[in-house]
Amino acid sequence: MSLSAPASSWPNPAASNFSVPPAISVPSVTLLDVEHGVALVGVARTGSGTQSQQPSTLWLSNDLNHWRDVTPPAARQLLEGDLYAMFDQASFLNPTTGWVSTWNVGDLGVTIYGTADGGKSWSVITHGGHGDHAGDADWIQLLSPTVAFDENIAATAPHMSLSVTMDAGASWRTAYAGPPQDGSTPPPSPFELPMLFTSRLHGFAASAIPPAEGQVDEGFFQTTDGGVSWAPATPPSARSTRCPPGDRDPADGSTVECLFALPSFSDATHAVLATEVVDGATATVGFDITADGGSSWRLTTTLDVPIPLVPADSYPKSYALVATPSSRSWWIVSPNDGGVTTRVSSDAGQHWSVADSSEALGAPFAVGALDATHALLETDITTSNGTTSAVYVTSDGGHSWKTLFGN
């Protein structure tokens, strides 16, 4: 398929299977969100750099087998400089109600679209909390059809702002903008970390696995006042002589990293939290559970996962990716010399299936799962024209992966 083909003629991504050539025609497929039984990916036809040469498309699925093109019509409009916006991030409450953001590659502006009918129709959400030049990242989270949080990240300054709306975007207020800039050494804080709110007042911030782009701090934090103030916490699986990080190995220059995923809640009180301690060629993945909304955590299991040893100043770095779609279904996907190794538990870590696959090309970047058998894996692939993203799908617990979208 040529680059000039209209978006409406692109094939159903679930029916595609292709090998990635080092060519300009490779689409960049980005995993936007897998949560609440909804999966969304954005597909962009890109040229050199990050310029989108055709309209990006947004695809939605509830089973990872059947997909619908739910692209907001306004997102197909040509922008200044003959460029198109690219889909950036999404948050859905259920298969019908959700928001998705686009990123203007020309002026860095963010536009948020909302739907209440599963993508059949969209409206533009009034965007508060920052100006048109949004910066490097914009993370949104819906708590209800009217309550949402928006976290804007500008890594170059650096700068961040956490805003909240109670009226579906009609008005916004800033809840948090990072530690005070008074010249003193600030205490540990969730500055530029991904955040998750379980209510208007209660939320978490975590370094993410792998670390979020442009982040400054590492750690795990909680808030009980809607993000105005934050307190650091250390779940049991990360409590060791290796954490907090900072000890450098003089032999290879590597630094121990202590990482935290955002918790996955099955109801208001029960959740599972994945942590990871990366030390050389080993990633120690731990899982903690809570029964009191995150006030306290109990360690259930840890696994030592081998990962390729990458020098400290190299890119991309190696991590064991983690997904916890339910209180009992847990995933670990790690790179190996010829592809990826997938570990899946369907009984809260008591037993694990292990599968090696050479079908996923590139460096694993993100994983999202619906259950113990269905998952999406995003990888970064370096071609002769730069780096692009590919998304692979599995329906057998990672024993096999196939490309979600291709030529």
C-alpha positions in Angstrom: 0.0 0.0 0.0 1.4 3.4 -0.9 1.5 6.5 1.3 -1.0 8.2 -1.0 -3.8 5.7 -0.2 -6.7 7.4 1.7 -7.2 6.5 5.3 -10.5 4.9 4.6 -8.9 2.3 2.4 -6.4 1.1 5.0 -7.1 -2.5 6.1 -8.5 -3.7 9.3 -5.5 -3.8 11.6 -6.5 -7.1 13.1 -6.2 -8.7 9.6 -2.7 -7.4 8.9 0.5 -9.3 9.2 3.7 -7.8 7.9 7.4 -7.7 8.4 8.9 -4.2 9.0 11.0 -2.9 6.1 13.5 -0.1 6.6 11.3 2.3 4.5 9.4 5.5 4.8 6.1 3.7 4.4 6.2 2.0 7.8 3.3 3.3 9.9 3.9 4.3 13.4 1.4 2.4 15.6 1.1 3.6 19.2 -0.5 1.9 22.1 -2.7 4.6 23.7 -4.7 2.8 26.4 -5.8 -0.7 27.5 -8.2 -0.5 30.4 -11.7 -1.2 31.5 -12.1 -3.7 28.6 -11.2 -1.1 26.0 -8.1 -1.0 23.9 -7.1 2.0 21.7 -4.2 2.4 19.3 -3.2 5.4 17.1 -1.8 4.8 13.6 0.2 7.6 11.9 1.8 7.6 8.5 5.1 9.4 9.1 7.8 10.8 7.0 11.3 11.9 8.2 11.4 12.9 11.9 7.9 13.3 13.5 6.1 14.9 10.6 2.8 13.2 10.0 2.1 13.2 6.2 -1.4 11.7 6.3 -4.2 11.9 8.9 -3.6 9.7 11.9 -6.4 7.2 12.7 -7.7 6.0 16.0 -8.8 2.3 16.4 -10.9 0.8 19.3 -11.4 -2.8 20.3 -13.0 -4.7 23.1 -11.5 -8.1 22.4 -8.2 -7.4 20.4 -9.8 -9.3 17.5 -12.3 -6.9 16.1 -11.4 -3.2 15.6 -13.3 -0.1 14.6 -12.0 3.2 13.2 -13.3 5.8 15.6 -11.2 8.7 14.4 -12.7 12.1 15.3 -13.5 13.9 12.0 -11.8 17.1 13.3 -8.6 15.2 13.9 -8.2 14.6 10.1 -7.9 18.3 9.4 -4.6 19.6 7.8 -2.6 21.8 10.2 -0.4 24.7 9.5 2.8 23.6 7.7 0.9 20.8 5.8 1.1 18.5 8.8 -1.5 16.4 10.7 -2.0 15.9 14.4 -1.0 12.6 16.0 -2.9 10.7 18.7 -1.2 11.0 22.1 -3.1 9.5 25.0 -6.6 8.2 25.9 -8.7 7.4 29.0 -11.9 5.5 28.8 -14.3 4.6 31.6 -16.0 1.9 29.6 -16.5 1.0 25.9 -18.7 4.1 25.3 -17.3 7.0 27.3 -13.8 8.3 26.9 -11.4 11.1 26.0 -8.5 11.1 23.6 -5.8 13.7 23.0 -4.0 14.7 19.9 -0.6 16.4 19.6 0.0 19.1 17.0 3.5 18.4 15.7 3.7 21.9 14.3 3.1 24.1 17.4 3.0 21.3 20.1 -0.6 22.1 21.0 -2.9 19.5 22.5 -6.6 19.0 21.6 -8.8 16.7 23.7 -11.9 15.0 22.2 -14.6 13.3 24.1 -17.2 10.7 23.2 -20.2 9.2 24.9 -21.2 6.7 22.2 -18.1 4.6 21.6 -16.5 6.9 19.1 -19.5 7.4 16.8 -19.4 11.1 17.6 -17.0 13.4 19.3 -16.9 16.9 20.8 -13.9 19.1 21.6 -13.2 19.3 25.3 -12.3 22.8 26.6 -8.7 22.4 27.6 -7.6 24.2 30.8 -4.5 24.2 32.9 -2.0 25.3 30.2 -1.7 27.2 27.0 -1.8 26.1 23.4 1.9 25.2 23.4 1.5 22.1 25.6 5.1 20.7 25.7 6.3 17.2 25.6 3.5 15.2 27.1 -0.1 15.5 28.2 -1.7 12.8 30.3 -5.4 12.7 30.9 -7.5 10.5 33.2 -11.3 10.3 33.5 -12.9 9.6 36.8 -16.5 10.1 35.6 -18.1 11.7 32.6 -17.6 15.1 34.2 -14.5 14.7 36.5 -11.1 14.4 34.9 -7.4 15.1 35.7 -4.9 16.5 33.1 -1.2 16.4 33.7 0.9 18.6 31.4 4.6 17.9 31.1 7.3 20.1 29.6 10.6 18.3 30.0 12.8 21.0 28.5 12.1 23.7 31.2 11.3 21.4 33.1 7.8 22.2 34.1 4.5 20.4 35.0 1.0 21.2 36.0 -1.8 19.0 37.3 -5.3 20.3 36.6 -8.7 19.0 37.5 -12.2 19.7 36.0 -15.5 18.9 37.7 -17.7 20.0 34.9 -16.4 18.0 31.8 -13.8 20.6 30.9 -16.0 23.8 31.1 -13.6 25.0 33.8 -10.2 23.8 35.2 -8.2 24.5 38.3 -4.5 23.8 39.0 -4.0 21.4 41.8 -0.2 20.9 41.7 2.7 22.4 39.8 5.7 20.7 41.4 7.8 21.6 44.4 8.5 25.2 45.3 11.1 26.9 43.0 12.9 28.8 45.8 16.5 27.6 45.1 16.5 25.1 47.9 16.9 21.3 47.4 13.3 20.1 47.1 12.1 17.0 49.0 11.2 13.9 47.0 8.1 14.7 44.9 6.1 13.3 42.0 7.4 15.9 39.7 6.8 14.8 36.1 5.6 11.3 37.1 2.5 9.6 35.7 -0.4 9.8 38.1 -3.5 7.7 38.8 -6.6 8.9 40.8 -9.1 6.5 42.4 -11.3 9.4 43.6 -11.4 13.1 43.6 -9.0 13.2 46.6 -7.1 9.9 46.6 -4.3 9.3 44.0 -0.9 7.8 43.3 2.2 8.8 41.3 4.9 6.4 40.1 8.0 6.4 38.0 6.5 3.9 35.6 8.0 0.8 34.0 9.9 1.8 31.9 10.4 5.3 33.3 8.2 8.0 31.8 9.8 10.2 29.2 11.5 13.3 30.6 10.8 12.4 34.2 13.0 14.0 36.9 12.3 12.0 40.0 11.9 8.3 40.8 9.6 6.8 43.4 6.1 6.1 44.5 3.8 8.7 46.1 0.3 9.1 47.4 -2.1 12.0 47.8 -5.2 12.4 49.9 -6.2 15.9 49.0 -6.7 15.8 45.2 -3.0 16.2 44.3 -2.3 19.3 46.2 0.3 17.6 48.5 2.1 14.2 48.1 3.8 11.8 50.5 6.4 9.2 49.4 5.8 5.5 50.1 7.8 2.4 49.7 5.9 -0.8 49.0 7.4 -4.0 50.5 8.7 -5.4 47.2 11.1 -2.5 46.8 12.4 -2.4 50.3 16.0 -3.7 50.0 19.6 -2.7 50.4 19.5 -1.7 46.7 16.8 0.9 47.1 16.7 3.8 47.1 18.9 3.9 44.0 22.1 5.7 43.4 24.9 3.3 44.0 27.0 3.0 40.9 28.8 -0.1 39.9 32.4 0.9 39.2 32.9 -2.2 36.9 30.5 -1.1 34.2 29.1 2.3 35.3 25.6 1.0 35.7 23.2 2.4 38.3 20.5 0.5 40.1 17.0 1.6 39.2 14.0 1.2 41.5 10.8 1.6 39.5 7.1 1.5 40.3 4.1 0.9 38.1 0.8 2.6 38.9 -1.5 0.3 40.8 -4.3 -1.6 39.2 -7.6 -1.4 41.2 -10.3 -4.1 40.8 -12.6 -2.1 43.2 -12.3 0.8 45.6 -10.1 -1.1 48.1 -8.3 -3.9 46.3 -5.4 -3.4 44.0 -2.1 -4.9 42.8 1.1 -2.9 42.4 4.1 -4.0 40.3 7.7 -2.8 41.2 11.0 -3.4 39.5 14.6 -3.2 40.6 17.0 -3.2 37.7 20.5 -4.2 38.6 22.8 -5.0 35.7 21.4 -7.9 33.6 18.6 -8.7 36.2 15.2 -7.1 36.7 13.7 -8.2 40.0 9.9 -7.8 39.5 7.7 -7.7 42.6 4.0 -7.7 43.1 2.3 -6.1 46.2 -1.4 -6.2 47.0 -3.7 -3.9 49.1 -7.1 -4.4 50.6 -7.5 -0.9 52.1 -7.2 1.3 49.1 -3.5 1.6 49.1 -2.9 2.7 52.7 -0.9 -0.5 53.2 0.6 -3.1 50.9 1.6 -6.8 51.3 4.3 -8.5 49.2 3.0 -11.6 47.4 5.9 -12.6 45.1 9.1 -11.5 43.4 10.7 -12.9 40.2 14.3 -12.4 38.9 14.0 -11.8 35.1 17.1 -11.8 32.9 17.3 -8.8 30.6 20.1 -7.8 28.1 22.8 -5.8 29.8 23.0 -2.3 28.3 25.7 0.3 29.2 24.4 3.2 31.3 24.8 5.7 28.5 23.1 3.6 25.8 19.6 3.8 24.3 17.2 2.1 24.4 17.6 0.6 27.9 16.3 -2.8 28.8 13.3 -3.3 31.2 10.9 -6.1 32.0 7.5 -4.6 31.1 4.6 -5.4 33.4 0.8 -5.4 33.1 -1.8 -6.3 35.7 -5.2 -6.3 34.1 -6.9 -7.9 37.1 -6.1 -8.9 40.7 -5.2 -12.4 39.4 -3.9 -11.9 35.8 -0.3 -10.6 35.7 2.1 -10.2 32.8 5.9 -9.7 32.5 7.3 -9.2 29.0 11.1 -8.9 28.7 13.5 -8.6 25.8 15.8 -11.5 24.9 18.5 -12.0 22.3 16.0 -13.0 19.6 12.7 -11.4 20.5 10.7 -11.3 23.8 10.0 -13.7 26.7 6.5 -13.5 28.1 5.5 -14.7 31.6 1.9 -14.8 32.5 0.1 -15.8 35.7 -3.6 -16.3 36.0 -3.6 -17.1 39.8 -2.0 -14.0 41.3 1.6 -15.2 40.9 1.4 -18.7 42.2 2.1 -20.2 38.8 3.7 -18.8 35.7 3.7 -19.8 32.0 6.8 -18.8 30.1 7.0 -18.4 26.3 9.8 -17.2 24.0 8.9 -15.6 20.7 10.9 -14.1 17.9 7.9 -12.5 16.1 8.0 -9.1 17.8 10.6 -6.9 16.2 12.3 -3.9 18.0 12.8 -2.9 21.6 9.8 -3.6 23.9 8.4 -0.3 25.1 4.9 -0.8 26.6 2.5 -3.7 27.3 -1.2 -3.7 28.0 -3.5 -6.7 28.7 -7.2 -7.3 28.8 -6.9 -10.7 30.7 -4.5 -13.6 31.0 -4.5 -14.4 27.3 -5.0 -11.2 25.3 -2.5 -8.4 25.3 -0.8 -5.7 23.1 2.9 -5.0 23.0 4.4 -1.8 21.6 8.0 -1.8 20.4 10.4 0.8 19.1 11.9 -0.1 15.7 14.9 1.7 14.3 14.8 2.0 10.5 16.9 3.8 7.9 14.6 6.8 8.4 14.7 6.9 12.2 12.6 5.3 14.9 9.0 4.2 14.5 6.6 2.2 16.8 4.9 -1.1 16.1 2.2 -2.8 18.1 1.8 -6.6 18.3 -1.1 -8.6 19.6 -1.4 -12.0 21.2 -4.4 -14.1 22.0 -2.5 -17.1 23.5 -0.7 -15.6 26.5 2.3 -14.5 24.5 3.2 -17.8 22.9 2.7 -16.0 19.5 2.6 -12.4 18.5 1.4 -10.8 15.2 1.6 -7.3 14.0 -1.6 -5.3 14.5 -1.3 -3.0 11.5 0.8 -3.0 8.4 1.2 -2.3 4.7 
